[in-house]
């Protein structure tokens, strides 16, 4: 996606950490702090301003944590399909502005 810089949080892939919405439980984290809050703090520490996810539970839990932490002006949660659509809209506008072509597959020989 144009303009995208992928920044991974520490707890990813094999060390992936659930937002808590799906019922995942990890004993190494304190029981008095919600996983969504932990994940938002982790994301903020990376310097990112967008969190991408494909999980509807994450969208809800992370948005609730953003409100709880009072950081609505610092970070947002987006479904990866929203980001993909945004990149296509950007490309469409850029192509039309640059050479008045559409995104028709025939014109791009896709």
C-alpha positions as CSV (number, residue, x, y, z in Angstrom):
1,X,0.0,0.0,0.0
2,X,1.5,3.4,-1.0
3,X,2.8,5.4,1.9
4,X,2.5,2.5,4.4
5,X,5.3,1.9,6.9
6,X,4.8,-1.4,8.8
7,X,5.9,-1.2,12.5
8,X,5.5,-4.3,14.5
9,X,4.8,-4.3,18.3
10,X,7.0,-6.5,20.5
11,X,4.2,-9.0,21.0
12,X,3.5,-10.2,17.5
13,X,3.7,-13.4,15.4
14,X,4.7,-16.3,17.7
15,X,4.5,-14.0,20.7
16,X,1.1,-12.6,19.6
17,X,-1.0,-11.1,22.3
18,X,-4.8,-11.0,22.1
19,X,-6.7,-7.8,22.8
20,X,-8.8,-9.8,25.3
21,X,-12.0,-9.7,23.3
22,X,-11.7,-13.3,22.1
23,X,-11.2,-14.7,25.6
24,X,-7.5,-15.3,25.4
25,X,-5.8,-15.3,28.8
26,X,-2.1,-14.9,29.6
27,X,-0.9,-15.3,33.1
28,X,2.2,-13.1,32.8
29,X,0.1,-9.9,32.6
30,X,-1.5,-8.3,35.7
31,X,-5.1,-9.2,36.1
32,X,-6.0,-5.5,36.9
33,X,-5.1,-4.2,33.5
34,X,-7.2,-5.0,30.4
35,X,-5.4,-6.5,27.4
36,X,-6.7,-3.7,25.1
37,X,-5.1,-1.1,27.3
38,X,-1.8,-3.1,27.2
39,X,-1.9,-3.3,23.5
40,X,-2.7,0.4,23.0
41,X,0.2,1.3,25.3
42,X,2.4,-1.0,23.3
43,X,1.3,0.6,20.0
44,X,1.9,4.1,21.4
45,X,5.4,3.1,22.4
46,X,6.2,2.3,18.7
47,X,5.3,5.8,17.6
48,X,2.5,4.5,15.3
49,X,-0.6,6.5,14.8
50,X,-2.7,3.7,13.2
51,X,-3.3,0.1,14.4
52,X,-4.3,-2.3,11.7
53,X,-6.3,-5.4,12.5
54,X,-8.6,-7.9,10.8
55,X,-10.3,-8.9,14.0
56,X,-13.6,-7.4,14.9
57,X,-13.0,-8.1,18.6
58,X,-9.7,-6.1,18.4
59,X,-11.5,-3.2,16.7
60,X,-13.9,-2.9,19.6
61,X,-11.5,-3.7,22.5
62,X,-8.8,-1.4,21.2
63,X,-11.2,1.5,20.5
64,X,-12.5,1.2,24.1
65,X,-9.0,1.2,25.4
66,X,-8.2,4.4,23.4
67,X,-11.1,6.1,25.0
68,X,-10.2,4.8,28.4
69,X,-6.6,6.1,28.1
70,X,-7.7,9.4,26.6
71,X,-5.5,9.1,23.5
72,X,-8.2,9.5,20.8
73,X,-6.0,12.3,19.3
74,X,-2.9,10.1,19.1
75,X,-3.9,6.8,17.6
76,X,-6.7,5.1,15.7
77,X,-7.7,1.5,14.9
78,X,-8.5,0.5,11.3
79,X,-9.6,-2.7,9.7
80,X,-7.0,-3.8,7.2
81,X,-9.7,-3.7,4.5
82,X,-10.3,0.0,5.3
83,X,-6.6,0.7,4.7
84,X,-6.7,-1.3,1.5
85,X,-9.7,0.7,0.3
86,X,-8.0,3.9,1.3
87,X,-4.9,3.0,-0.8
88,X,-7.1,2.1,-3.8
89,X,-8.9,5.4,-3.5
90,X,-5.5,7.2,-3.3
91,X,-4.3,5.3,-6.3
92,X,-7.4,6.1,-8.3
93,X,-7.1,9.8,-7.5
94,X,-3.4,9.8,-8.3
95,X,-3.8,8.0,-11.6
96,X,-6.6,10.3,-12.7
97,X,-4.6,13.4,-11.7
98,X,-1.4,12.2,-13.4
99,X,-2.7,10.9,-16.7
100,X,-6.5,10.9,-16.8
101,X,-6.6,7.1,-16.9
102,X,-9.1,4.9,-15.0
103,X,-8.2,1.8,-13.1
104,X,-9.7,-0.4,-15.8
105,X,-7.7,-3.7,-16.0
106,X,-7.4,-3.4,-19.7
107,X,-5.6,0.0,-19.4
108,X,-3.2,-1.4,-16.8
109,X,-2.8,-4.8,-18.4
110,X,-3.5,-6.6,-15.2
